[in-house]
């Protein structure tokens, strides 16, 4: 609910509390937000972050179920897997209609009622891509990201695509939670594991993103100098100073970077994406572009990610599952709108044409509607 979105910020000894971006408390007095802007840009930034959290909370396709009963849901799932055969339809209809927090309660109730692990039973009864999707939905968001990163770097070879997608798109708070959970789960340092599997400026930018220390707000005094530094590092230089791209794109806030991109366009005559494509290559290029796209619009970035996961022959099911699961409660409605705008077809129709069976039914349930 909107009333649960509360942000606390201490500025020069004064506690600033934002409630849904509507009112804030300044020095113990309740005021309309615009009256508190005298506390400076940081106060505005915090209000903006609070409002943004409120809006994002309502932009998912999956909402908490009303009249939720974890024990009753656990019983439904148990019956669906009991005896000969499995009622996949009952499983997908229930799981896709509950929030992740509710699914965690169902898991706990299932163990209390039946003395068994729900995910273990689901793995034993289901198979293929449908199993992968349902298990992903039953996993908490942070644990799911941690597992995805672990699978991307363990063993021979590295799945750089997963590293790029997760670390470029997650908020600083989410990255900090991922780093802590990774350490707890595997007794390994995520940064060390990633640096052991990567190299060069690609590695350096990943390490910067893992610090989760992006500046907040817009530093008006450094917009032009950042644009100049990027121009001198690339288009104006023989060769490329990759470190300047890495430092600026890895440390500035999304709001600040959008201003820098506008200034860069005026200065150079190029969009920053064009210059990155010309001046860099390989994994570094992919990561820089992902950071830029997420700074511009996270939903547009994921709309593009989904499109290319399904475009052409074959489907990148791992990416399709990962994005649909992780964005279903965050911003999938916005992703659908961007998908329609960018590719002149609906996400629903592309999923329908590219998948089949219970896997398709579950994905379409997460999609939540057709923007035809």
KOLNUSE-150743 format. One record per residue (C-alpha): residue number from 1; x, y, z. Coordinates in Angstrom, 3 decimals, always signed. Example, Ala and Ser with C-alpha at 12.3 -4.5 7.8 and 13.67 -1.06 7.14 Angstrom:
<rs>
R;1;+12.300;-4.500;+7.800;
R;2;+13.670;-1.060;+7.140;
</rs>
This chain:
<rs>
R;1;+0.000;+0.000;+0.000;
R;2;+1.010;+3.554;-0.653;
R;3;+1.100;+4.411;+3.042;
R;4;+3.897;+1.894;+3.574;
R;5;+6.302;+3.825;+1.348;
R;6;+8.276;+5.810;+3.913;
R;7;+11.703;+7.358;+3.389;
R;8;+13.791;+8.859;+6.183;
R;9;+16.625;+11.277;+5.482;
R;10;+18.709;+13.305;+7.918;
R;11;+19.901;+16.623;+6.543;
R;12;+21.919;+19.031;+8.715;
R;13;+20.480;+17.434;+11.825;
R;14;+16.884;+17.667;+10.643;
R;15;+14.963;+14.465;+10.045;
R;16;+13.088;+14.526;+6.756;
R;17;+10.378;+11.914;+6.309;
R;18;+8.589;+11.439;+2.974;
R;19;+5.219;+9.731;+2.955;
R;20;+4.252;+8.671;-0.558;
R;21;+5.807;+11.823;-1.968;
R;22;+2.837;+13.830;-0.675;
R;23;+4.020;+15.371;+2.584;
R;24;+7.299;+15.421;+4.469;
R;25;+8.337;+16.312;+7.990;
R;26;+10.940;+19.043;+8.322;
R;27;+12.306;+19.911;+11.780;
R;28;+9.333;+18.183;+13.370;
R;29;+6.753;+20.146;+11.400;
R;30;+4.452;+18.598;+8.836;
R;31;+4.474;+20.586;+5.609;
R;32;+3.524;+20.186;+2.000;
R;33;+6.615;+18.970;+0.201;
R;34;+7.225;+22.156;-1.785;
R;35;+7.601;+24.174;+1.437;
R;36;+10.579;+22.059;+2.487;
R;37;+12.665;+22.552;-0.608;
R;38;+14.638;+25.209;+1.250;
R;39;+16.669;+22.365;+2.713;
R;40;+18.317;+22.053;-0.681;
R;41;+18.738;+19.595;-3.527;
R;42;+19.275;+16.593;-1.249;
R;43;+15.829;+17.099;+0.251;
R;44;+14.342;+17.253;-3.247;
R;45;+16.281;+14.164;-4.279;
R;46;+14.979;+12.185;-1.309;
R;47;+11.411;+13.228;-2.049;
R;48;+11.944;+12.181;-5.668;
R;49;+13.286;+8.780;-4.567;
R;50;+10.315;+8.276;-2.269;
R;51;+7.815;+9.172;-4.986;
R;52;+9.629;+6.911;-7.414;
R;53;+9.421;+3.992;-4.955;
R;54;+5.693;+4.563;-4.581;
R;55;+5.133;+4.636;-8.328;
R;56;+7.281;+1.574;-8.968;
R;57;+5.380;-0.381;-6.316;
R;58;+2.216;-0.038;-8.380;
R;59;+3.692;-0.806;-11.816;
R;60;+3.998;-4.574;-11.555;
R;61;+1.565;-7.012;-13.150;
R;62;+1.570;-9.323;-10.119;
R;63;-0.159;-7.971;-7.013;
R;64;-0.628;-9.513;-3.563;
R;65;-3.711;-11.730;-3.448;
R;66;-6.562;-10.476;-1.285;
R;67;-7.987;-12.863;+1.348;
R;68;-4.669;-14.700;+1.247;
R;69;-4.388;-17.946;+3.226;
R;70;-0.950;-19.559;+3.096;
R;71;-2.099;-22.876;+4.586;
R;72;-4.983;-23.203;+2.122;
R;73;-2.637;-22.448;-0.786;
R;74;-0.119;-24.995;+0.495;
R;75;-2.905;-27.569;+0.549;
R;76;-3.885;-26.743;-3.050;
R;77;-0.297;-27.259;-4.198;
R;78;+0.018;-30.497;-2.234;
R;79;-3.143;-31.888;-3.829;
R;80;-1.892;-30.828;-7.274;
R;81;+1.205;-32.999;-6.793;
R;82;-0.342;-35.887;-4.837;
R;83;-0.834;-39.311;-6.410;
R;84;-0.408;-40.191;-10.060;
R;85;+0.074;-37.272;-12.404;
R;86;+0.444;-33.589;-11.627;
R;87;-2.097;-30.803;-12.018;
R;88;+0.230;-28.266;-13.651;
R;89;-2.637;-25.891;-14.360;
R;90;-3.546;-25.595;-10.678;
R;91;+0.098;-24.933;-9.819;
R;92;+0.644;-22.210;-12.407;
R;93;-2.664;-20.484;-11.694;
R;94;-1.914;-20.262;-7.989;
R;95;+1.789;-19.374;-8.139;
R;96;+1.411;-16.619;-10.748;
R;97;-1.452;-15.041;-8.766;
R;98;+0.524;-14.551;-5.545;
R;99;+3.188;-11.996;-4.680;
R;100;+6.682;-13.237;-3.904;
R;101;+6.230;-12.458;-0.209;
R;102;+3.065;-14.582;-0.201;
R;103;+4.889;-17.420;-1.962;
R;104;+7.479;-17.420;+0.828;
R;105;+4.658;-17.804;+3.367;
R;106;+3.227;-20.683;+1.321;
R;107;+6.639;-22.408;+1.372;
R;108;+6.795;-22.099;+5.158;
R;109;+3.229;-23.386;+5.600;
R;110;+3.907;-26.315;+3.251;
R;111;+6.866;-27.410;+5.369;
R;112;+4.838;-27.025;+8.579;
R;113;+1.902;-29.021;+7.206;
R;114;+3.717;-31.771;+5.313;
R;115;+7.282;-31.791;+6.636;
R;116;+8.659;-31.404;+3.113;
R;117;+10.334;-28.699;+1.058;
R;118;+7.926;-27.221;-1.487;
R;119;+10.604;-26.359;-4.032;
R;120;+12.006;-29.879;-3.768;
R;121;+8.563;-31.353;-4.431;
R;122;+7.964;-28.996;-7.370;
R;123;+11.293;-30.031;-8.899;
R;124;+10.322;-33.674;-8.499;
R;125;+6.938;-33.211;-10.199;
R;126;+7.630;-30.659;-12.930;
R;127;+10.182;-30.547;-15.707;
R;128;+11.877;-28.428;-18.346;
R;129;+11.354;-24.697;-18.754;
R;130;+8.076;-24.764;-16.841;
R;131;+9.869;-26.153;-13.786;
R;132;+12.606;-23.508;-14.103;
R;133;+9.998;-20.739;-14.227;
R;134;+7.924;-21.990;-11.273;
R;135;+11.008;-22.567;-9.105;
R;136;+12.226;-19.046;-9.968;
R;137;+8.875;-17.612;-8.894;
R;138;+9.059;-19.491;-5.588;
R;139;+12.519;-18.059;-4.829;
R;140;+12.934;-14.741;-3.002;
R;141;+14.149;-11.894;-5.290;
R;142;+17.561;-11.435;-3.670;
R;143;+18.219;-15.181;-3.505;
R;144;+17.218;-15.497;-7.150;
R;145;+19.699;-12.794;-8.210;
R;146;+22.403;-14.385;-6.053;
R;147;+21.796;-17.809;-7.613;
R;148;+21.764;-16.319;-11.119;
R;149;+25.128;-14.613;-10.524;
R;150;+26.634;-17.745;-8.971;
R;151;+25.564;-19.865;-11.930;
R;152;+26.975;-17.237;-14.301;
R;153;+30.490;-17.414;-12.865;
R;154;+30.925;-20.936;-11.508;
R;155;+32.553;-23.690;-13.532;
R;156;+34.152;-23.310;-16.945;
R;157;+33.266;-20.129;-18.790;
R;158;+31.347;-17.068;-17.676;
R;159;+27.874;-15.903;-18.683;
R;160;+28.710;-12.201;-18.996;
R;161;+25.172;-11.422;-20.156;
R;162;+23.817;-12.225;-16.674;
R;163;+26.473;-10.100;-14.932;
R;164;+25.682;-7.172;-17.225;
R;165;+21.908;-7.402;-16.858;
R;166;+21.789;-7.710;-13.082;
R;167;+24.530;-5.264;-12.085;
R;168;+23.516;-2.581;-14.599;
R;169;+19.828;-2.614;-13.675;
R;170;+19.576;-3.142;-9.922;
R;171;+19.372;-0.265;-7.445;
R;172;+22.241;+0.421;-5.038;
R;173;+20.186;-1.021;-2.184;
R;174;+19.480;-4.189;-4.161;
R;175;+23.174;-4.618;-5.035;
R;176;+24.158;-4.294;-1.378;
R;177;+21.589;-6.949;-0.453;
R;178;+22.896;-9.231;-3.213;
R;179;+26.519;-8.872;-2.052;
R;180;+25.573;-9.654;+1.569;
R;181;+23.331;-12.599;+0.632;
R;182;+25.995;-14.058;-1.680;
R;183;+28.507;-14.021;+1.173;
R;184;+26.018;-15.650;+3.528;
R;185;+24.959;-18.338;+1.043;
R;186;+28.347;-19.342;-0.387;
R;187;+30.859;-17.982;+2.151;
R;188;+32.549;-16.314;-0.820;
R;189;+33.103;-12.680;-1.691;
R;190;+31.095;-11.843;-4.819;
R;191;+33.597;-9.226;-5.937;
R;192;+36.487;-11.703;-5.704;
R;193;+34.537;-14.359;-7.589;
R;194;+33.674;-11.897;-10.361;
R;195;+37.205;-10.468;-10.635;
R;196;+38.528;-14.018;-10.854;
R;197;+36.357;-14.578;-13.926;
R;198;+36.681;-11.216;-15.733;
R;199;+39.381;-8.773;-16.793;
R;200;+40.227;-5.286;-18.036;
R;201;+37.903;-2.315;-17.974;
R;202;+34.897;-4.654;-18.053;
R;203;+36.062;-6.009;-14.703;
R;204;+36.708;-2.501;-13.344;
R;205;+33.211;-1.300;-14.169;
R;206;+31.667;-4.420;-12.606;
R;207;+33.678;-3.757;-9.435;
R;208;+32.487;-0.125;-9.348;
R;209;+28.866;-1.256;-9.739;
R;210;+29.331;-3.795;-6.926;
R;211;+30.321;-0.961;-4.553;
R;212;+26.756;+0.410;-4.936;
R;213;+27.966;+3.929;-4.166;
R;214;+26.424;+5.947;-6.978;
R;215;+26.072;+9.646;-6.261;
R;216;+22.529;+10.817;-5.644;
R;217;+20.770;+13.627;-7.455;
R;218;+22.198;+15.994;-10.046;
R;219;+25.544;+17.764;-9.620;
R;220;+24.767;+20.728;-11.866;
R;221;+28.325;+22.059;-11.669;
R;222;+29.813;+18.888;-13.190;
R;223;+27.354;+18.159;-16.034;
R;224;+29.408;+20.013;-18.653;
R;225;+32.759;+18.757;-17.348;
R;226;+31.522;+15.149;-17.411;
R;227;+30.289;+15.593;-20.990;
R;228;+33.636;+17.151;-21.953;
R;229;+35.557;+14.315;-20.288;
R;230;+33.573;+11.690;-22.211;
R;231;+34.080;+13.589;-25.467;
R;232;+37.839;+13.898;-24.909;
R;233;+38.053;+10.226;-23.908;
R;234;+36.449;+9.023;-27.120;
R;235;+35.450;+11.013;-30.175;
R;236;+38.162;+13.665;-29.722;
R;237;+40.946;+11.198;-29.020;
R;238;+42.988;+8.837;-31.171;
R;239;+42.165;+5.604;-29.419;
R;240;+39.910;+5.550;-26.376;
R;241;+40.365;+6.383;-22.705;
R;242;+38.040;+3.669;-21.418;
R;243;+38.674;+4.585;-17.782;
R;244;+36.853;+7.912;-18.144;
R;245;+33.757;+6.117;-19.446;
R;246;+33.993;+3.566;-16.640;
R;247;+34.410;+6.149;-13.860;
R;248;+31.667;+8.537;-14.979;
R;249;+29.074;+5.960;-16.029;
R;250;+29.769;+3.799;-12.990;
R;251;+29.502;+6.504;-10.335;
R;252;+26.994;+9.175;-11.381;
R;253;+23.261;+8.969;-10.655;
R;254;+20.779;+8.158;-13.420;
R;255;+19.302;+11.669;-13.209;
R;256;+22.737;+13.242;-13.531;
R;257;+23.739;+10.966;-16.406;
R;258;+20.639;+11.910;-18.395;
R;259;+21.724;+15.561;-18.167;
R;260;+25.264;+14.575;-19.184;
R;261;+23.943;+12.658;-22.209;
R;262;+22.022;+15.751;-23.347;
R;263;+25.127;+17.918;-22.928;
R;264;+27.227;+15.309;-24.739;
R;265;+24.834;+15.338;-27.695;
R;266;+25.064;+19.138;-27.972;
R;267;+28.838;+19.030;-27.674;
R;268;+29.647;+16.158;-30.030;
R;269;+26.624;+15.814;-32.295;
R;270;+26.373;+12.147;-31.292;
R;271;+24.216;+10.199;-28.881;
R;272;+26.412;+8.640;-26.201;
R;273;+25.335;+5.164;-27.361;
R;274;+26.752;+5.847;-30.842;
R;275;+30.117;+6.838;-29.389;
R;276;+30.256;+3.805;-27.091;
R;277;+29.592;+1.504;-30.055;
R;278;+32.377;+3.166;-32.044;
R;279;+34.921;+3.539;-29.258;
R;280;+34.571;+0.271;-27.306;
R;281;+33.941;-3.401;-28.013;
R;282;+33.051;-6.752;-26.496;
R;283;+31.840;-7.127;-22.924;
R;284;+32.821;-3.583;-21.959;
R;285;+30.694;-2.166;-24.771;
R;286;+27.731;-4.312;-23.697;
R;287;+28.035;-3.222;-20.061;
R;288;+28.466;+0.484;-20.871;
R;289;+25.431;+0.384;-23.160;
R;290;+23.376;-1.400;-20.494;
R;291;+24.313;+1.246;-17.906;
R;292;+23.379;+4.036;-20.337;
R;293;+20.070;+2.403;-21.265;
R;294;+19.156;+1.833;-17.618;
R;295;+20.025;+5.452;-16.813;
R;296;+17.659;+6.550;-19.570;
R;297;+14.854;+4.051;-18.811;
R;298;+15.007;+0.716;-17.002;
R;299;+11.676;-0.431;-18.539;
R;300;+12.927;+0.364;-22.064;
R;301;+16.136;-1.575;-21.342;
R;302;+14.169;-4.644;-20.283;
R;303;+11.728;-4.308;-23.187;
R;304;+14.708;-4.504;-25.536;
R;305;+16.210;-7.399;-23.551;
R;306;+12.962;-9.366;-23.844;
R;307;+12.597;-8.614;-27.549;
R;308;+16.052;-9.903;-28.445;
R;309;+15.567;-12.955;-26.196;
R;310;+12.719;-14.013;-28.503;
R;311;+13.616;-12.462;-31.866;
R;312;+14.704;-14.759;-34.691;
R;313;+15.131;-18.508;-34.546;
R;314;+15.337;-19.985;-31.080;
R;315;+14.557;-18.388;-27.732;
R;316;+16.883;-17.366;-24.918;
R;317;+14.615;-18.919;-22.298;
R;318;+16.933;-18.198;-19.375;
R;319;+16.803;-14.468;-20.107;
R;320;+13.064;-14.569;-20.790;
R;321;+12.388;-16.295;-17.459;
R;322;+14.796;-14.091;-15.507;
R;323;+13.309;-10.815;-16.741;
R;324;+9.661;-11.881;-16.472;
R;325;+10.190;-13.143;-12.920;
R;326;+12.296;-10.267;-11.583;
R;327;+10.198;-7.464;-13.108;
R;328;+6.711;-8.932;-12.548;
R;329;+6.204;-7.023;-9.293;
R;330;+8.352;-4.004;-10.162;
R;331;+7.673;-2.436;-13.554;
R;332;+6.354;-5.011;-16.025;
R;333;+3.427;-2.748;-16.964;
R;334;+5.934;-0.084;-18.027;
R;335;+8.035;-2.695;-19.831;
R;336;+4.942;-3.775;-21.771;
R;337;+4.249;-0.173;-22.778;
R;338;+7.858;+0.356;-23.894;
R;339;+7.820;-2.950;-25.773;
R;340;+4.752;-1.852;-27.717;
R;341;+6.280;+1.574;-28.438;
R;342;+9.666;+0.256;-29.550;
R;343;+8.690;-2.829;-31.532;
R;344;+5.124;-2.184;-32.770;
R;345;+3.857;-5.446;-31.289;
R;346;+2.796;-6.516;-27.821;
R;347;+4.939;-8.471;-25.385;
R;348;+1.960;-10.800;-24.895;
R;349;+1.740;-11.656;-28.600;
R;350;+5.476;-12.269;-28.913;
R;351;+5.517;-14.594;-25.891;
R;352;+2.466;-16.406;-27.256;
R;353;+4.138;-16.974;-30.615;
R;354;+7.504;-17.990;-29.181;
R;355;+6.576;-20.418;-26.385;
R;356;+4.179;-23.303;-25.777;
R;357;+2.358;-25.433;-23.212;
R;358;+2.220;-24.718;-19.488;
R;359;+5.397;-22.644;-19.824;
R;360;+3.559;-20.282;-22.171;
R;361;+0.461;-20.178;-19.932;
R;362;+2.561;-19.196;-16.919;
R;363;+4.506;-16.521;-18.816;
R;364;+1.291;-15.026;-20.197;
R;365;-0.205;-14.993;-16.693;
R;366;+2.822;-13.004;-15.518;
R;367;+2.557;-10.708;-18.535;
R;368;-0.937;-9.883;-17.369;
R;369;-2.544;-8.616;-20.566;
R;370;-2.205;-7.944;-24.275;
R;371;-1.411;-4.408;-25.483;
R;372;-2.442;-5.205;-29.052;
</rs>
